[in-house]
């Protein structure tokens, strides 16, 4: 199962959603200057359209009724504003949502457990959120 299928399964099962918003169609790395997909598309999208709401949840036209959502963003992540915007949109639609901004870290900080205390805190937040 690839990452996109995993995200879809979480949504279908109405489980806790941890979504880091990727509006990749607007990033410089999403397209190749010579045409065609760029390195971000190659690495993360596996041939999927960057405008697909499964890939870019912020682009979902209807977020009402989604499962409760924990949105964790990093202060120095280029995708932080999109993640926070998604959290606001979910809240406005009545979805139980918690948005956490971790200060002093960048994209993918959660991979650095044992190095960044913020990564350990995020793992504890996720576990608490899943337990409900």
C-alpha positions as CSV (number, residue, x, y, z in Angstrom):
1,X,0.0,0.0,0.0
2,X,1.5,3.4,-1.0
3,X,1.1,6.6,1.1
4,X,-1.9,7.9,-0.9
5,X,-3.8,4.6,-0.5
6,X,-3.0,4.8,3.2
7,X,-4.4,8.3,3.5
8,X,-7.5,7.2,1.6
9,X,-8.0,4.2,3.9
10,X,-7.8,6.5,6.9
11,X,-10.5,8.7,5.4
12,X,-12.7,5.8,4.4
13,X,-12.4,4.2,7.8
14,X,-13.3,7.5,9.5
15,X,-10.1,7.2,11.6
16,X,-8.0,10.0,13.0
17,X,-6.5,12.1,10.1
18,X,-3.1,13.5,10.3
19,X,-2.7,15.6,7.2
20,X,0.1,17.8,6.2
21,X,-1.2,19.8,3.4
22,X,0.6,19.5,0.0
23,X,-0.7,21.9,-2.6
24,X,2.1,20.7,-4.8
25,X,0.8,22.1,-8.0
26,X,1.9,25.6,-7.0
27,X,5.5,24.7,-5.8
28,X,8.6,25.3,-7.8
29,X,9.6,21.7,-7.5
30,X,6.3,20.3,-8.7
31,X,7.1,20.8,-12.4
32,X,10.1,20.4,-14.5
33,X,11.3,23.5,-16.5
34,X,11.5,21.3,-19.6
35,X,7.9,20.2,-19.1
36,X,6.4,17.2,-17.2
37,X,6.5,16.3,-13.6
38,X,9.3,17.5,-11.4
39,X,11.1,15.9,-8.5
40,X,8.3,16.5,-5.9
41,X,5.7,14.9,-8.1
42,X,8.1,12.0,-8.8
43,X,8.9,11.4,-5.1
44,X,5.4,11.9,-3.5
45,X,2.7,11.7,-6.1
46,X,3.3,8.4,-7.8
47,X,1.6,9.7,-11.0
48,X,-1.4,11.3,-9.2
49,X,-2.7,14.7,-10.1
50,X,-1.4,17.4,-7.6
51,X,-4.9,18.9,-7.7
52,X,-6.5,15.7,-6.4
53,X,-7.9,16.4,-2.9
54,X,-6.4,13.1,-1.7
55,X,-3.0,14.7,-2.4
56,X,-3.9,18.3,-1.7
57,X,-6.6,18.2,1.0
58,X,-6.9,22.0,0.9
59,X,-8.4,21.7,-2.6
60,X,-11.2,19.4,-1.4
61,X,-14.4,21.2,-2.3
62,X,-16.4,19.8,0.6
63,X,-14.8,19.1,4.0
64,X,-18.0,18.9,6.0
65,X,-18.4,15.5,7.7
66,X,-14.8,14.6,7.6
67,X,-13.3,12.8,10.6
68,X,-11.8,14.8,13.4
69,X,-8.4,16.0,12.4
70,X,-5.0,16.8,13.9
71,X,-3.0,19.1,11.7
72,X,0.7,19.5,12.8
73,X,2.9,22.1,11.0
74,X,6.4,23.2,11.4
75,X,7.3,26.9,11.9
76,X,9.9,26.8,9.1
77,X,8.1,24.6,6.7
78,X,7.2,26.0,3.3
79,X,3.9,24.2,3.6
80,X,3.0,25.7,7.0
81,X,0.6,28.3,5.7
82,X,-1.3,25.8,3.7
83,X,-1.6,23.4,6.6
84,X,-2.9,26.2,8.9
85,X,-5.3,27.3,6.2
86,X,-6.6,23.7,6.0
87,X,-7.1,23.6,9.7
88,X,-9.1,26.8,9.7
89,X,-11.2,25.6,6.8
90,X,-12.0,22.3,8.7
91,X,-12.9,24.3,11.9
92,X,-15.2,26.6,9.9
93,X,-17.0,23.6,8.4
94,X,-17.6,22.2,11.9
95,X,-15.0,19.5,11.9
96,X,-13.3,18.9,15.2
97,X,-9.8,20.0,14.5
98,X,-6.7,20.8,16.4
99,X,-3.8,22.7,14.7
100,X,-0.4,22.6,16.4
101,X,2.5,24.8,15.1
102,X,5.9,23.5,16.3
103,X,8.4,26.3,16.7
104,X,12.0,26.1,15.6
105,X,11.7,23.2,13.3
106,X,11.3,22.6,9.5
107,X,9.5,20.1,7.3
108,X,9.7,16.4,8.3
109,X,10.9,17.2,11.8
110,X,8.9,14.3,13.1
111,X,11.5,11.9,11.7
112,X,14.0,13.3,14.2
113,X,12.8,11.6,17.4
114,X,15.7,11.7,19.9
115,X,17.1,14.8,18.2
116,X,14.3,17.3,18.4
117,X,12.1,17.4,21.5
118,X,9.3,18.7,19.2
119,X,9.3,15.4,17.4
120,X,8.8,13.5,20.6
121,X,6.0,15.9,21.6
122,X,4.3,15.4,18.3
123,X,4.3,11.6,18.7
124,X,2.7,12.0,22.2
125,X,0.1,14.4,20.7
126,X,-0.7,11.9,17.9
127,X,-1.0,9.0,20.4
128,X,-3.3,11.1,22.6
129,X,-5.4,12.2,19.6
130,X,-5.8,8.6,18.4
131,X,-6.8,7.4,21.8
132,X,-9.5,10.1,21.8
